[in-house]
């Protein structure tokens, strides 16, 4: 009996029907799971909001002068904004999953009643032209019944206003059919904020490292109070809207012939403490070897620094990787790796740093002028730095030239210097004790000599990994402002926005202006033409309108 029931039918039509049924069940399960996740996220956000309100009341009553309680409120505010953004992302994911089924009940979050826009803000009335003929019978005998008004809070630099988009209703005198222009697209679902305001919030948070609670305080002082939950809701929605663009950016970066890689620490809020997470960066920059590919950067977040993270990031990459000597990259350099080999290119700036610390003549001059104790300088370190600097001088003369030209110059000018440097380092290493700082610095380079000299054979390789370090510089500055990430999902959200913002900067584009324009267009933009919105392909909507005129 069981064998008959479990037997697979031979009829193709029956198999197709069974497959369709199983797919429908799978969509239902996925939708139910997404709805459950959205409900759980809503509960977590609500609990965080209540904790924040309680902490504020306690601070108001008991601890107005307590620095510790003020810091706790900032921590709770950051946790709440991350959970609120999580809840919005999960709600949108649930809506998409439910739309694919007919049996799963949808989920809509319960939001606090939104504050009305302040009356003192100027209004700009934008009227969408109504229909001129009845959509039902084609008659042009229409009369106006009324209008629907959608209010959107928008911002002009340091000038706030409310845009009232009016859609007039008309009814047909012949058949009584009501006609009305379709509602305009919003950058985010249930949009309350215009694209310029959304771009400002996102750029302030991720580009200028200003947490939402500090932004909310500043906006309130300007006469426009916006609830922290409302702003966090917008952050989650914007990140969800920009995700398809982020995937295109990731594909572009991972198609590079050569990547720069690096990582830095990111404090992450934990129970009663902060953990140390990591932010990874992979930079595509073909300009040094005359490549046509536009520059771009892809960021990732992880809770720790295990090697599995870069191995996952680069699972489908094959090419040249410029990075420091981190053991987590070693699996990527194995000969039989799939989908192809990754060749290690070491960074001469990393190799030079320990020598430079023992050869900083300028620092000693500053210390001497200030009356401080001078640092003991090493003549050997000074000589190594001088030789490496000569290599960098050659590189500056060939920057931007083709890979073939770079190799020719390097073989002629750089190779003799590199060979002499290797001989010099081995001679000096033989005279030093094993634990000497100089010996450690020598071994760092000599043990990776093949990686350090790859630039002599391949013109695409750079002498340093400075491109990745420049990309991480903003995070190092931001740590002093935002202190920590509110959660792991907040870290991943930040990495996504860093990718878009840093890539825009690398292409000479103002990130806030670019974000404002694409947020105004992305909802109605054809999915197969999303590449047009990437920073290096982007043409502002105003320029497109001028061309059309």
Buried (B, 14 or more C-beta within 10 A) or exposed (E): EEEEEEEEEEEEEEEEEEEEEEEBEEBBEBBBBBBEBBBEBBEBBBEBBEBBEEBBEBBEEEBEEEEEBEEBBBBBBBBBBBBBBBBBBBBBBBBEBBEBBEEBEBBEBEBEEEEEBEEEBEEEEEEBEBBEBBEEEEEEEBEEEEBEEBEBBBBEEEEBBBBBBBBBBBBBEBEEBBBBBEEBEBBBEEBBBBBBBBBBBBBBBBBBBBBBBBBBEEBEEEEBEBBBBBBBBBBBBBBBBBEBBBEBBBEBBBEBBBBBBBBBEBBBBBEEEBBEBBBBBBBBBBBBBBBEBBBBBBBBBBBEBEBEBBBEBBEEBBBBBBBBBEEBBEBBEEEEBEEEBBBBBBBBBBBBEBBBBBBBEEBBEEBEEEEEEEBEBBEBBBBBBEBBEBBEEBBEEBEEBBBEBBBBBBEEBBEEBBEEBBEBBEEBBEEBEEEEBBBEBBEBBBEBEEBBBBBBEBBBBBBBBBBBBBBBEBBEEBBEEBBBBBBBBBBBBBBBBBBBBBBBBBBEBEBBBBBBBBBBBBBEBEEEEBBBBBBBEBEBEEEEEEEEE
